[in-house]
Amino acid sequence: MAAGIRTRHARSCRSRDGGRCNCSPSYEAWVYSKRDDKKIRKTFKSLAEAKGWRADAEAGVRARTLRAPSKVTLAEAADEWIEGAKRGTIGNASGDEFKPSTIRAYEGALRLRVLADLGAQRLCDITRADLQVFADRLLDRGLNPSTINVTLASMRVIYSRALERGQVPLNPTSGVKLPSRRGRRERIADPIEGDALLAAPPERDRALWATAMYAGLRRGELQALRWEDIDLAARVIRVRRGWDSQAGESAPSATTSGMC
């Protein structure tokens, strides 16, 4: 048997008593991680698979891209992410703070749909196949595609962080097939319809609605606008902050400008 690989026979196999093997053995391969002071083990159905994994694992340990599996569960990682995101110490892929509405959406998805099924499992034990079955089950329950996408997105940010910290060897959320989101509101009003829409509200409200329509500002961005953000001479509106109904004023990810 090759170094770092051992054959695992069934308990009823005759080889345990010195006889000829009469089972279908599996093969456990391992490598030693000096950084973790632990062995990294994995079991395979064939000797060829075990040898291939061990060669890749040895290279990963030398390159410091492979570590011993973490004992952290999905529930523990979720709690850490939620607290860090709320404090602003955990940011998004751009390094900016998550918006309060995004944190609430992800926390709700985790508490309501994810943790009851998967929370007790270790991060490193959950596979892409597990998450595909989970997503398919949500669809079978009648959840709409947007809800399912948000649910998987809540796990995606947790696994992205875990991957960066060396807690998992790969991100199992990558490649999970999700239902398409259809029937969304991508419809643009033509100029005649736009004029009619802006003539409908009271005159005192028309400037607000015109800003939303022609500058493309969101509701929270409109609510947080200040006079110093508007340069009428240059016909520019600078979006420097947003407004959340529960968290109040918050800075956006980056200052943006729109023509007015």
Stockholm file with secondary structure:
# STOCKHOLM 1.0

chainA/1-260         MAAGIRTRHARSCRSRDGGRCNCSPSYEAWVYSKRDDKKIRKTFKSLAEAKGWRADAEAGVRARTLRAPSKVTLAEAADEWIEGAKRGTIGNASGDEFKPSTIRAYEGALRLRVLADLGAQRLCDITRADLQVFADRLLDRGLNPSTINVTLASMRVIYSRALERGQVPLNPTSGVKLPSRRGRRERIADPIEGDALLAAPPERDRALWATAMYAGLRRGELQALRWEDIDLAARVIRVRRGWDSQAGESAPSATTSGMC
#=GR chainA/1-260 SS CCTTEEEECCTTCGGGGTSCCCSCCEEEEEEEETTTTEEEEEEESSHHHHHHHHHHHHHHHHTTCCCCCCCCBHHHHHHHHHHHHHHTSSBCTTSCBCCHHHHHHHHHHIIIIIHHHHTTSBGGGCCHHHHHHHHHHHHHTTCCHHHHHHHHHHHHHHHHHHHHTTSCSSCTTTTCCCCCCCSCCCCCCCHHHHHHHHHSSCHHHHHHHHHHHHHCCCHHHHHTCCGGGEETTTTEEEECCEEETTTEEECCSSCEEEEC
#=GC SS_cons         CCTTEEEECCTTCGGGGTSCCCSCCEEEEEEEETTTTEEEEEEESSHHHHHHHHHHHHHHHHTTCCCCCCCCBHHHHHHHHHHHHHHTSSBCTTSCBCCHHHHHHHHHHIIIIIHHHHTTSBGGGCCHHHHHHHHHHHHHTTCCHHHHHHHHHHHHHHHHHHHHTTSCSSCTTTTCCCCCCCSCCCCCCCHHHHHHHHHSSCHHHHHHHHHHHHHCCCHHHHHTCCGGGEETTTTEEEECCEEETTTEEECCSSCEEEEC
//
